Amino acid sequence: MKVAVVKYNAGNIRSVDYALKRLGVEAVITADKEELQSADKVVFPGVGEAETTMNHLKATGLDELIKNLRQPVLGICLGMQLMCRYSEEGGVDCLNIFDVDVKRFVPQKHEDKVPHMGWNTIGKTNSKLFEGFTEEEFVYFVHSFYVPTCDFTAATTDYIHPFSAALHKDNFYATQFHPEKSGKTGEKILTNFLNLCR
């Protein structure tokens, strides 16, 4: 099985690569369009800023390429947010795979810290990514922007208010949390993704 990780100007690509290696998968880290189109699975990671990253994707044509992939695609953190319609981070139009906007967390009380950072539970899981899960699995988050719950929500988390911890539409899957930093739970999610059929 050929797994490709989208190479662009964002962080955490190496941690995704190491997580896949722990599962016995040697991924190709690439921005080459033919390699991405021919892969069995594509991972779209991201740590960074939405506007800068979208400008890079548009300049390189990766925006259209990612939208038109037909194999299973997994967006992670910023990757998930860029798969949405619009982000308040930089006020930028994104890939519009998921027809929902990305919002900025606004603290409601003194103890609300932004970014939302650390371990939190996911619930209401509704995707093949979460096969074999109980209701209360802990995963690792680092983010200041969030996707509201919507028709594409595949898991929820509550921080300040409920939000989408994961999204799913057709061959596109996405997690706001970092499966590559979420221990055995994250390994199970990545394994489930690798086991998806086209």
Salt bridges, closest charged atoms under 4 A:
ASP17 OD2 - ARG14 NH1 3.83
ASP17 OD2 - LYS21 NZ 2.84
GLU26 OE1 - LYS21 NZ 3.60
ASP40 OD1 - ARG198 NH2 3.39
GLU64 OE2 - LYS67 NZ 3.07
GLU88 OE2 - LYS103 NZ 3.90
ASP99 OD1 - ARG85 NH1 2.31
ASP101 OD1 - ARG85 NE 2.71
ASP112 OD1 - LYS109 NZ 3.68
GLU180 OE2 - HIS178 ND1 2.77
GLU187 OE2 - ARG22 NE 3.79
GLU187 OE1 - LYS184 NZ 3.82
